[in-house]
Amino acid sequence: MEVTNRVESRNEYLAFEAFVGARKLIEEIMCVQPGENVLITTDTSSDMRVAELLGGAARAVGAHPVIVRYETRWQSAVEPPAPVAGAALGADVWIELQLGYIMHSNAFRAAMERGTRYTCLTGLDVQMLVDTVAKVDYAGVRELGDKLVELMSAGEEIRITSENGMDITGRTGDRPIHVRGIPADKPGMSVMLAGQISWNPLEETQNGTIVFDGAAWPPDENGLIANPITLTVENGVVTSITGEGRDAAVFRAWMESQDDPNMFRIAHWSLGYNPGVTRSTGRIVEDERVFGCVEFGIGTKGAWIGGEPWVAPAHTDGSNVRPSIYVDGVAIEENGKYVHPELVEICRRLGVGGY
């Protein structure tokens, strides 16, 4: 997996700052209470400093942290080993750190039905914990997300373009638009890092061209994108994958190897706006939240998004970092920068560069 190099460092690197992020994640985001069982799942690709920090923060509030580590799976949404699935069923709170995340699997769905509160933080390392959690004004980012939802819901047609060829339209209809960075304060909640809204327009209205130029994962051979991947979409289904260079060929071959038509269905559209994420890194949880980006999920579609859910062999996500977004022809964002005056004002208050 091609990722941006980090500082490979000793445990003391950003130790104070990372501890702030761990406490914030445990207390403010996952709302961990005394006596609760907190499961932290990791694999051999995980930054174990993060797991230990989260475990310590959970114990500090009187909860019972359990860290589970197993071999790295190079695929998303795959079933975990049985002991891991059993641990998830017994957890009040479940934090996923492993590369091959379990979200969208049967084990995940069983834990959600049981009432486990869950977050997917695949690939979370110390630097990411500091940048996307510790440094972030969650209330301010939530305000920006709520305003984006309001603006995106105000019209009939959403069109997203880019200078490198993206031009996709869709109609939201009665589908909800979700702000993902909210506290997990109710049983069975699945939450994500702050800085993303997600929805899926009516499938039959999704037509045009999507271009990934930031990152795409899985497959593991992609990650950061050197040459854009172009996807043709007809009625919510990817009908062709093209592009110069290795990235498009790898992505196309992996998609076709899943041998399931549901793998080519668009599962969600998302907008990223975490001020702590200024560029793609190859870590998909960050890449989905690059400030100003648009991201599309393909494959398995969870019931939470709205409309008909479906199951595919996997789920993949890809991003475009400089989109232009129009709602009924009115520009909300142009070339990766918000232009609607209400959004600009919130960005200024958050201290986002360039506003």
N, C-alpha and C positions, 0 to 999 in steps of 0.2 A: 504494500500500500504506500503510495507516494504521499508524503506529508512534509510540511515545513519543519526544518530542524528546530529542536528546542535546546535549551541549555541542559545537558545531562549532568546533573549536579548532586551534591550531597544532601542529606536530609535537612540541613539547616537552610537551604536555599528557599527564600520566600516563606520560611516557616511561620513567622508571625502573621503575615498577610493571608496565607493559606488557612491558618486556624480561624481567622475571621470569616473566611468563606465557608468553612466547615460548619461553624456555629450557625451562620445564617441559613445554610441549606437544611440543617437538622431542625432548628427552632422555628424559623420564619417560613420556610418553603414546605417542608414535610410535616411541620407542626407536631413533632414527636413529643409524647407525653410520658411522665414517669410510669414505669411498669410495662411499657410496650416492648414488643419484640421487633428489633430492627435488623433486617437481613440486608447485607451488602454483598452482592455477587461480583466476583472478579474472575479474570482468567490470566494466563501467563503473559498477556500483552498489557495488563493493567498497571498503572502507576500505584504501587501499594502504599506509597506515602499518603495518597488521597484516602484510601480505604482505612488506614490507621487513624487519620485525622477525623474522619467521619465517625468511626467507632468510638473514639475518645469523646467527641462532642455528644454522641448519643448517650454514652454512659454518664456524662456530666449532668444531663437532665434527668437521670434516674431510669433510663431505658436499658434494655438488655441487647447490646449489639452482637451480631454473629456474622463473621466474614467467611464466605465460601469461595474457594478458588479451584478452578479446573482448567483443562486444556483449552487453548484458543480454537474457536470455530471461525472459519473464514467466510461465513455466510450469515445473513441476518434472518430472524424469524424462524430459526430452526428449533426443534425440540431439544431441551437440555437433558443431561443425564438425570435419571430418576431421583437421586438424592437431592438435586438442585430443585427440581419441580416440587418435591415434598417440602423442602425448606420454605419455598415461596408460599405454599398453602398455609404454613404455620405462622407467617409473618404478619404483623400489623402494618409495618412499613417495609417497602422493598426498594432498594436503590441499586440499579444496574450500572456497573462500570465496565463490564467486559466488552471486547470488540464485537464479537458475534452476539448481538443483543437478542433477547428472547421475546421481546414485544411482538405481538401478532401471532404467537404460537398458541397451541392448546394449553400449555402450562401457564402462560400469561393469562389467557381467558379464564381459566379455573381460579387463579388467584384473585382476579378482579371480581368474579362472581362471589367469592368467599368474603370479599370486603377489604382486601389488602389495598393500602394506599401506595402508589407506585410512581417512580420517575425513571426515565431512560437517560442515562448520562454516559453513553458509550464513548470510550476513549478519553474520559475526563482525567487530565493530568494536573499537576500543581499549577502550572502557568494558566491553564484554562479555568481552574477553580478560582484563581485570583481575578482574571480578566472578566469572566462572565458572571461571577457571583459576588465576590468580595467588593469589587469596585463599583458595582451597578446600583443605581438608585431605583429600586424596584417599584416604588410608588410612581416615580416619574415615567419609567418605561411602561408601566401599566396604563398611565394616562395617554401616552402616545399610541399604545395598542388599541385602547378604547376608541380613540379618535379615528384611527385607521378603519376599525370595524364600522363606525358610524358612516364614514365617507364611502367605503366600499359597498355598504348596504343601501345607499341612498338612490342608486340608479338601477337600470335594467341590465345593461351590458357592460362587462369588464373586458378591456382589451389591453394586452401587454405586448410591447414591442422592444426591440433593441437594435443598435446600429449594426450588429453582426447577424441580423436576419430573423430574429424571433418576431412572430406576429400571430398571437393566439387570442381567440375570443371565447367568452363563455357567459352564460346567464345564470345568476345565482338562484333566481326564483325564490322559493321559500326555504332554501337551505340555510342553516345557521353558519355564522362565521365565529370561530372560537379564538379567544385570547388564551394562549397556552401557558403563560407565566403567571399562574395564580396559585395560592396556597392549597396544599392537599389537606383540607380540613374536614373531609367527609369520607366515610368508608367507600372503597371501590373507586376512588378517584385516580386517574392517570394524568400526571402533570409533566410538563417539560420546563426547560430553562426559560427565563424571561426573554422577550424579544422576538416573538413569532406569533402571527395569526394564521389560522388554517381553515380551509373550507374546501368543498368540492362542488363546483358549478354543476348544473344539470348535465348529465353525461352527453346527451344527444346534442347539446349546444356547444360543446368543446371542439373547436375546429381551428386548424392553422398549423403553425410551426413553432416548436420549442427549441431553444438553443441552450445547451449547457456549456458554460465557459469558465466556471469557478471550480467546482468539484462534483464528483459523482461517486456514490458508494452505496452498496456493493456494485460490481465485483471488486475484490481487493486489489486487482491489478490496475484499477483506475485511481481513485483518490483525487489528487490535484490534476487538473486538466491542462495539457499543453496545447492541444488543438481542439476547437469547439466540436461538440457532438450535436448534430441536427436531427430532430425527431419530427416527422410529419404526423399530425393527429387528425383523425376523422371520427366524429361522433364519440369522442372520449377514448379512442383506441389509437395506440401508436401503430402506424402502418408501414413506416420505414425509418431506418436509422442510418444516417450518412455522415461523412466528414473526412477530411484529409488527416493522414497520420494514424498513429496507433490507437488513440483513445476510442474513436468511433468503432473501429474493428473489434477491439476487445469488448466494448460494451454490447455491441450487436451480437457477437458470438455467445456471450454470457446470457443475454436475454433469450436467445433462441434455444440455448441448452436447457432452459427450464421446461420446455415442451408443454406449455400450458397457455391457452389463449388469455386467461385472466392475468397473466404476467404482463401483458401489453396494455392493460386498462389503466387510465389515469386515476389515481386514488385520492390525490389532494393537490390543491394549490396552496402555497404559503408565502408570506412576506416576512423577511427578516429585518430586525431593527434593534439588535443589542449593541449599545454604544461601545462595549468592551471588545467587539469583534470587528476589526477594520479590514480584514483580508481573509481569503480562504487559506486553510491550513491542511486540508486532507482529513481532518477529524469532523465527521459529518454533523455532529451536534453543534459545533461551532459554525460550520459552513452554511447551515440552514439559517443562521442568525447574523450573517455578515450585514452590517448596517446598510439598508437600502436594497438588499438583494431580493430576488424572487426565487422560489424553490418549488419543484414539483416532485410528488411521490408517485411511483408506478408499482403496480402489483397489488398485494393484499391491501384491502381497504377495511379499516376498523369501523364498527358500528357507530362510534362516537362522532364521526365526521358528519353524519347526516346522509339520508338517502339509503339506497340498497348497499349493504356490505357484501364483500366477497372474499374468498380465500384463494391465494396463489402460492406457488412454492416459495416465494420470497417477496421482499419489498425493497425497492431501491429509491434513492433520492438524488436529485441533481440540481445545481443552482446556476443562475445567471446574475452577475454582480452589478450590471449597469442597465437595469430595465427602465422603460418608460411605461407608466400605468395611466390608463384613461377610464373614467367611469362615465358612460353616456357621452363620450367625446371630450370630457373635461379632464385636463391633466392634473393628476395627483402627484406624480413623480416624473422627472425627466432625466434620462441618462444617469440613473443611480442616485439622484438627489431630489428630496421632496420639495415640491414647489407650491403646494397648497398653503396659504398663509397661516392657517391654524396649526398645521404640522410644523411649519418653519418656526413658529413661535415656541412650540414645545421643545423642538430641537435646540433652540437657543438657550432655553432655561436649563436643559440637561447638559449644556456645555459641549455639544457635539461639534467636532471640527468641521469647518466649512459653512457654518450657519451663523 
